[in-house]
Amino acid sequence: MAAILPVPEFQFVDADGHPYAGGSLATFVPGTTTGKVTWADPDQAVTNTNPITLDSAGRCICYGDGDYRLILYDAAGNLIFDQPASTIISAAMEPVVTAPTIDEARRLLGVDDAIAAEAAARAAADSAEQSARIAADNAEASARAAADTNLQNELDAEIARATAAEGALAVGFKFDAGSATTNSSGTARVTFTTTFTSPPAVSVTQIRGSADVVSATVTIDTSGFDVWLAFPLTSGITTAGVRSICWMAIGE
């Protein structure tokens, strides 16, 4: 929508249309007596005097920036008016307002840059969140894998231990037993039917019904044992002879 163009060249006249030739226009910060600068050109290259002296036609060129207090005097110094005025827009906003297109106005206002910055910040946040999720998922997967591996190792170790224990129980202890008959001297060599890896413990007992054995001395190796039986003395003479024995061997 088009709007009225502000006129930078003012002409001040009285009620009869006579110009205030030689009058003056003072410019202040609104509501104060603090002077506020104006310019003789839109590029703000040439500063006006303050107050500005009107020409013979009661005119002056006055470019401003923002809000002003304007005080007009005639050539004799009489107060004509004291009124507020405004350029409507500031010099900073003027390029935006006069932009030829909405897209250019958006660019000048920084809207496009703000949208781009917001999009970049969101993308960075999304990327950081995604990276954190992936890292957390990978860490959890690694922890689970490590826990599973550790559990499997413990299970394998327990299985190996149990297997070894069962194997030791099955093969670690061996048993053999039987009976034998000594010669007339009360000695005998007994051969094991089980193979021992080390000499086993052997127990020898005389079969019931024979003369009691005073002692039995046994020499043992992994293949068998030799036994010597000592019997009670009869009139100072050791009784010997053939004896029946039973034996038992336990070992590895």
Sequence and secondary structure as in RCSB ss.txt:
>XXXX:A:sequence
MAAILPVPEFQFVDADGHPYAGGSLATFVPGTTTGKVTWADPDQAVTNTNPITLDSAGRCICYGDGDYRLILYDA
AGNLIFDQPASTIISAAMEPVVTAPTIDEARRLLGVDDAIAAEAAARAAADSAEQSARIAADNAEASARAAADTN
LQNELDAEIARATAAEGALAVGFKFDAGSATTNSSGTARVTFTTTFTSPPAVSVTQIRGSADVVSATVTIDTSGF
DVWLAFPLTSGITTAGVRSICWMAIGE
>XXXX:A:secstr
       SEEE B TTS B TT EEEEESTTSS B   BSSTTS SB  SSEE  TTSEEE B  SEEEEEEE T
T  EEEEEEEE SS TTTHHHHT SSHHHHHHHHTHHHHHHHHHHHHHHHHHHHHHHHHHHHHHHHHHHHHHHHH
HHHHHHHHHHHHHHHHHHHHHSSEEEEEEEE  TTSEEEEE SS  SS  EEEEEE TTS   SEEEEEE SSEE
EEEEE  EETTEE     EEEEEEEE 
